Amino acid sequence: MILRENSMYAIAVPTSMGVRITPLDGQPVYCSDTFKMHVTSAETNVASIAAYLGMRVKVLTNFVKDSPIARMIKDNLASRHMDYEGKDVPQGGPWGYRHQFNIADCGFGVRGPRVHNDRAGEVGRILNVKDFDLDRIFGKEGVQILHMSGLIAALSPQTGEFCVELARAAKKHGTRISFDLNYRASFWENREKELRDIFTEIAGLSDILVGNEEDFQLCFGIEGPEAGGKDIKSKIDSFKEMIKTVKKTFPNPSVYATTLRQVISTNSHLWGAIMLEGDNWHVVEPREIHVLDRIGGGDAFVGGLLYSILRAWEPEKWLQFAWACGAAATTFLTDYVQPADEEQIWSIWQGNARVKR
């Protein structure tokens, strides 16, 4: 894949930033009184890998003016080596705008994790293309890959329009576009036609199109195998057929990928992936991984894929590194993986968990 040269940024992401609060020791939210809080968003989860491994990343978002949570978010992004740009929106009083709260436990053993999204008044829902100079960002500064997810595209009618305009501007300036579908039923309720039209335009402009086992089916009505269940390995050929149908529907991308997950218990998963690059198939058959916290694993997979493409490695390595980044993310309590270096990720791919002195 040929990437734009002389760009200031490797990756740019539009996003709505929030915080996650999580009880300690894998306990459920409803019977806990002590919690950790950290900054999160799907799109910055993706971009973290490139940022931690030395590439320049830009975050496009909104902040609540004078909010201590906004201050926390800005400091966190800076600590993750990310540049950010966005409007400081006046709160408008106690019942005005705020950053979203993601209230989630990790689960344990036979008890699965539960997530509750509290997004009332979310400042990211009013992201407006008029607040950003797209010709400066994509033209003068330059971006190699614009990454978007279905979470930000479906957050509100305004964010959907924002993402479409970003995709059009990126295309105009030669920036590659990555789109992770990230279907959420609660976002799509009573908005199916509106969101399918938005997702269809973005997918049609994309160069890299990613979904989990059921995203392609739920976003576009494309037939595929049943997600979840037992023996995920036996469904690989069915997932390949689904991706072939996706390629016929959206011929522009040069890379299509889907993750594969079979949950044995909360802390033990079979984790695999499939990628179609041009006419070449690449498969990582599901392998067992031990899970501390599953949230962010899919985002890290995409982040590893984009980093590998930016590094201009051979395509076979793209999927391997992406798989290992996803596996690494499940060992962190943050929603984003914080790789020490490339060697750490490659050791995960190789199954080498020996101590490094």
C-alpha positions as CSV (number, residue, x, y, z in Angstrom):
1,M,0.0,0.0,0.0
2,I,1.5,3.3,-1.1
3,L,1.2,6.0,1.6
4,R,1.5,9.7,1.3
5,E,5.0,11.1,1.8
6,N,6.1,14.2,3.7
7,S,3.2,14.0,6.2
8,M,3.4,15.5,9.7
9,Y,1.1,12.8,11.1
10,A,1.1,9.0,10.6
11,I,-2.4,8.7,11.9
12,A,-5.3,11.1,12.7
13,V,-8.4,10.0,14.5
14,P,-11.8,11.7,15.2
15,T,-13.1,10.7,18.5
16,S,-15.3,11.5,21.6
17,M,-13.1,11.2,24.7
18,G,-14.4,9.9,28.0
19,V,-13.4,8.0,31.1
20,R,-13.9,4.4,32.2
21,I,-14.5,3.6,35.9
22,T,-13.7,0.0,36.9
23,P,-14.0,-1.8,40.2
24,L,-10.9,-3.5,41.6
25,D,-10.1,-7.2,41.6
26,G,-12.5,-8.2,38.9
27,Q,-15.6,-7.4,41.1
28,P,-19.0,-6.4,39.7
29,V,-19.8,-2.7,39.7
30,Y,-23.0,-3.0,41.9
31,C,-21.2,-4.6,44.9
32,S,-18.0,-2.4,44.8
33,D,-17.0,0.7,46.6
34,T,-13.5,1.3,45.2
35,F,-12.9,2.1,41.5
36,K,-10.1,3.0,39.1
37,M,-10.7,5.6,36.5
38,H,-8.8,6.1,33.3
39,V,-9.2,7.9,30.0
40,T,-10.6,6.0,27.0
41,S,-12.0,6.1,23.5
42,A,-12.1,3.4,20.8
43,E,-10.2,5.5,18.3
44,T,-7.4,6.6,20.6
45,N,-7.1,3.0,21.7
46,V,-6.2,2.2,18.1
47,A,-3.8,5.1,17.7
48,S,-1.9,4.4,20.9
49,I,0.3,1.7,19.4
50,A,1.7,4.0,16.7
51,A,2.1,6.8,19.3
52,Y,3.9,4.6,21.9
53,L,6.2,3.2,19.2
54,G,7.4,6.7,18.0
55,M,5.0,7.8,15.3
56,R,3.2,11.1,15.4
57,V,-0.6,10.9,16.0
58,K,-3.3,13.6,16.0
59,V,-6.6,13.4,17.9
60,L,-9.6,15.5,16.7
61,T,-12.2,15.9,19.4
62,N,-14.2,18.3,21.6
63,F,-13.5,19.2,25.3
64,V,-15.6,20.6,28.0
65,K,-14.2,24.0,29.0
66,D,-12.8,24.2,32.5
67,S,-13.8,20.6,33.3
68,P,-11.3,18.6,35.5
69,I,-12.2,15.6,33.4
70,A,-11.2,17.4,30.3
71,R,-7.9,18.4,32.0
72,M,-7.3,14.7,32.8
73,I,-8.0,13.7,29.2
74,K,-5.6,16.3,27.8
75,D,-2.9,15.3,30.2
76,N,-3.4,11.6,29.4
77,L,-3.2,12.2,25.6
78,A,0.0,14.2,26.1
79,S,1.4,11.3,28.2
80,R,0.6,8.9,25.4
81,H,2.6,11.2,23.0
82,M,-0.5,12.3,21.1
83,D,-1.2,15.8,19.7
84,Y,-4.8,16.9,20.1
85,E,-6.9,19.6,18.5
86,G,-10.5,20.5,19.4
87,K,-12.9,23.1,20.6
88,D,-13.3,23.9,24.3
89,V,-17.1,23.9,24.6
90,P,-18.7,25.8,27.6
91,Q,-20.3,23.4,29.9
92,G,-23.5,25.4,30.1
93,G,-24.2,24.7,33.8
94,P,-24.4,21.5,35.8
95,W,-26.9,20.0,33.4
96,G,-24.9,20.9,30.3
97,Y,-22.1,19.1,28.4
98,R,-19.7,16.6,29.8
99,H,-17.4,13.7,28.8
100,Q,-19.0,10.3,28.7
101,F,-18.6,7.7,31.5
102,N,-18.0,4.1,30.6
103,I,-18.8,2.0,33.7
104,A,-17.4,-1.5,33.3
105,D,-16.1,-4.4,35.2
106,C,-13.6,-7.0,33.9
107,G,-15.6,-10.1,34.9
108,F,-13.8,-13.1,36.2
109,G,-13.9,-16.9,35.4
110,V,-17.4,-18.0,34.5
111,R,-18.9,-14.4,35.2
112,G,-18.7,-12.3,32.1
113,P,-17.8,-8.6,32.1
114,R,-20.7,-6.0,32.0
115,V,-20.5,-2.6,30.5
116,H,-22.8,0.4,31.1
117,N,-22.4,3.5,28.9
118,D,-23.5,6.8,30.5
119,R,-23.4,9.2,27.6
120,A,-26.1,11.9,28.4
121,G,-24.8,15.3,27.5
122,E,-21.7,13.9,25.8
123,V,-19.7,16.8,24.3
124,G,-18.4,14.6,21.5
125,R,-21.9,14.3,20.0
126,I,-21.7,17.9,18.8
127,L,-18.4,17.5,16.8
128,N,-18.7,19.9,13.9
129,V,-16.6,19.9,10.7
130,K,-16.7,23.7,10.8
131,D,-14.5,23.7,13.9
132,F,-11.6,22.1,12.0
133,D,-9.5,23.4,9.1
134,L,-9.5,20.2,7.0
135,D,-7.3,21.7,4.2
136,R,-4.6,22.5,6.8
137,I,-4.9,19.2,8.6
138,F,-4.9,17.0,5.4
139,G,-3.2,19.4,3.0
140,K,-0.6,21.5,4.7
141,E,0.2,19.3,7.7
142,G,-0.5,15.9,6.0
143,V,-1.8,12.7,7.4
144,Q,-0.9,9.2,6.1
145,I,-3.9,7.3,7.5
146,L,-7.2,8.7,8.8
147,H,-8.8,6.1,11.1
148,M,-12.4,6.2,12.0
149,S,-14.7,3.7,13.8
150,G,-18.4,3.1,13.7
151,L,-18.7,4.3,17.3
152,I,-17.9,7.9,16.4
153,A,-19.7,7.7,13.1
154,A,-22.9,6.5,14.8
155,L,-22.7,8.7,17.9
156,S,-25.1,11.4,16.5
157,P,-26.3,12.7,13.2
158,Q,-23.7,15.4,13.5
159,T,-20.8,13.1,14.1
160,G,-21.9,11.0,11.2
161,E,-21.7,14.1,9.0
162,F,-18.4,15.0,10.5
163,C,-16.9,11.5,9.7
164,V,-18.2,11.7,6.1
165,E,-16.6,15.1,5.6
166,L,-13.3,13.9,7.1
167,A,-13.3,10.9,4.7
168,R,-14.0,13.1,1.7
169,A,-11.2,15.6,2.7
170,A,-8.8,12.7,3.3
171,K,-9.5,11.3,-0.1
172,K,-9.0,14.6,-1.7
173,H,-5.5,15.0,-0.2
174,G,-4.3,11.4,-0.8
175,T,-4.7,10.2,2.8
176,R,-5.5,6.5,3.2
177,I,-8.7,5.8,5.1
178,S,-9.2,3.1,7.7
179,F,-12.7,2.2,8.9
180,D,-13.5,-0.2,11.8
181,L,-17.2,-0.8,11.7
182,N,-17.7,-1.3,15.5
183,Y,-21.4,-1.9,15.3
184,R,-23.4,-1.1,18.5
185,A,-27.1,-2.1,18.5
186,S,-28.1,0.7,20.9
187,F,-26.6,3.3,18.6
188,W,-28.5,1.9,15.5
189,E,-31.9,1.6,17.1
190,N,-34.5,3.5,14.9
191,R,-31.6,4.9,12.8
192,E,-30.9,1.9,10.5
193,K,-31.3,3.7,7.1
194,E,-29.5,6.9,8.2
195,L,-26.5,5.0,9.6
196,R,-26.4,2.4,6.8
197,D,-26.1,5.3,4.3
198,I,-23.3,6.9,6.3
199,F,-21.4,3.7,6.8
200,T,-21.8,2.8,3.1
201,E,-20.3,6.0,2.0
202,I,-17.3,5.8,4.4
203,A,-16.7,2.1,3.6
204,G,-16.8,3.0,-0.2
205,L,-14.1,5.6,0.3
206,S,-12.0,3.4,2.6
207,D,-8.7,1.7,1.9
208,I,-8.7,-0.6,5.0
209,L,-12.0,-2.1,6.1
210,V,-12.2,-4.0,9.4
211,G,-15.0,-5.7,11.4
212,N,-15.4,-8.4,14.0
213,E,-17.3,-11.6,13.3
214,E,-20.7,-9.9,13.0
215,D,-20.1,-6.3,12.1
216,F,-20.3,-6.7,8.3
217,Q,-23.6,-8.6,8.7
218,L,-25.2,-6.1,11.1
219,C,-24.0,-2.9,9.4
220,F,-24.6,-3.9,5.8
221,G,-26.9,-7.0,5.9
222,I,-24.2,-9.2,4.3
223,E,-24.7,-12.8,5.0
224,G,-22.0,-14.6,7.1
225,P,-21.6,-17.3,9.7
226,E,-23.1,-17.0,13.2
227,A,-20.9,-15.2,15.6
228,G,-19.7,-16.7,18.8
229,G,-20.4,-20.3,19.7
230,K,-18.0,-23.2,19.7
231,D,-15.2,-24.3,17.4
232,I,-14.5,-20.9,15.7
233,K,-11.7,-22.6,13.6
234,S,-14.4,-24.6,11.7
235,K,-15.9,-21.3,10.5
236,I,-12.8,-19.8,8.9
237,D,-13.8,-20.7,5.3
238,S,-17.3,-19.2,6.0
239,F,-15.7,-16.0,7.1
240,K,-13.6,-15.9,4.0
241,E,-16.7,-16.2,1.9
242,M,-18.3,-13.3,3.8
243,I,-15.2,-11.2,3.1
244,K,-15.4,-12.0,-0.6
245,T,-19.0,-10.7,-0.5
246,V,-17.8,-7.6,1.3
247,K,-15.2,-7.0,-1.4
248,K,-17.8,-7.3,-4.2
249,T,-20.0,-4.8,-2.3
250,F,-17.1,-2.4,-1.5
251,P,-14.3,-2.9,-4.1
252,N,-12.2,0.1,-3.2
253,P,-10.4,-1.1,-0.1
254,S,-7.1,-3.0,-0.7
255,V,-7.2,-4.6,2.8
256,Y,-10.2,-6.3,4.5
257,A,-9.8,-7.9,8.0
258,T,-11.9,-9.6,10.6
259,T,-11.0,-10.8,14.1
260,L,-12.1,-14.2,15.4
261,R,-12.9,-14.8,19.1
262,Q,-14.2,-17.8,21.0
263,V,-14.8,-17.2,24.7
264,I,-13.9,-20.3,26.8
265,S,-14.2,-18.3,30.0
266,T,-13.8,-14.6,30.9
267,N,-10.1,-15.1,31.3
268,S,-9.4,-17.6,28.5
269,H,-10.2,-16.9,24.8
270,L,-9.3,-18.4,21.5
271,W,-8.1,-15.4,19.4
272,G,-7.5,-15.4,15.7
273,A,-7.9,-13.2,12.6
274,I,-8.3,-13.2,8.8
275,M,-7.1,-10.6,6.3
276,L,-7.6,-10.3,2.6
277,E,-4.8,-8.1,1.1
278,G,-5.3,-7.7,-2.6
279,D,-6.1,-11.3,-3.7
280,N,-3.9,-12.8,-1.0
281,W,-5.4,-14.5,2.1
282,H,-3.6,-14.3,5.5
283,V,-4.9,-16.3,8.4
284,V,-4.0,-16.6,12.1
285,E,-5.8,-19.6,13.4
286,P,-7.3,-19.0,16.8
287,R,-4.8,-19.5,19.6
288,E,-5.5,-19.5,23.4
289,I,-4.8,-16.2,25.2
290,H,-5.2,-15.4,28.9
291,V,-7.3,-12.4,29.5
292,L,-7.0,-9.9,32.3
293,D,-9.4,-7.4,30.7
294,R,-10.9,-7.9,27.2
295,I,-12.0,-4.4,26.5
296,G,-9.8,-2.8,23.8
297,G,-8.5,-6.0,22.2
298,G,-10.2,-5.3,18.9
299,D,-9.0,-1.7,18.9
300,A,-5.4,-2.9,19.5
301,F,-5.7,-5.3,16.6
302,V,-6.6,-2.5,14.3
303,G,-3.8,-0.3,15.8
304,G,-1.3,-3.1,15.2
305,L,-2.5,-3.5,11.6
306,L,-2.1,0.2,10.8
307,Y,1.3,0.4,12.5
308,S,2.5,-2.5,10.4
309,I,1.2,-0.9,7.2
310,L,2.9,2.4,8.1
311,R,6.2,0.5,8.7
312,A,5.9,-1.0,5.2
313,W,6.4,-4.6,6.3
314,E,5.5,-7.6,4.3
315,P,1.7,-8.1,4.5
316,E,2.1,-11.5,6.2
317,K,3.6,-9.6,9.2
318,W,0.7,-7.1,9.3
319,L,-1.7,-9.7,10.6
320,Q,0.8,-11.3,12.9
321,F,1.6,-8.0,14.6
322,A,-2.0,-7.0,14.7
323,W,-3.0,-10.3,16.4
324,A,-0.2,-9.9,18.9
325,C,-1.2,-6.3,19.7
326,G,-4.8,-7.5,20.3
327,A,-3.5,-10.2,22.6
328,A,-1.3,-7.7,24.4
329,A,-4.2,-5.3,25.1
330,T,-6.0,-8.0,27.1
331,T,-3.1,-8.0,29.6
332,F,-3.5,-4.3,30.4
333,L,-6.1,-2.7,32.7
334,T,-6.2,0.4,30.5
335,D,-8.4,0.0,27.3
336,Y,-5.3,0.7,25.2
337,V,-2.1,-1.3,24.9
338,Q,1.1,0.5,25.9
339,P,3.9,-1.4,24.1
340,A,7.4,-0.9,25.4
341,D,8.9,-1.6,22.0
342,E,8.3,-3.8,18.9
343,E,10.2,-6.7,20.4
344,Q,7.7,-7.0,23.2
345,I,4.9,-7.4,20.7
346,W,6.8,-9.9,18.5
347,S,7.6,-12.0,21.7
348,I,3.8,-12.3,22.2
349,W,3.4,-13.5,18.6
350,Q,6.2,-16.1,19.1
351,G,4.7,-17.3,22.4
352,N,7.8,-16.2,24.4
353,A,6.7,-15.1,27.8
354,R,10.1,-15.6,29.4
355,V,11.5,-12.9,31.6
356,K,13.7,-10.3,29.8
357,R,16.6,-9.1,32.0
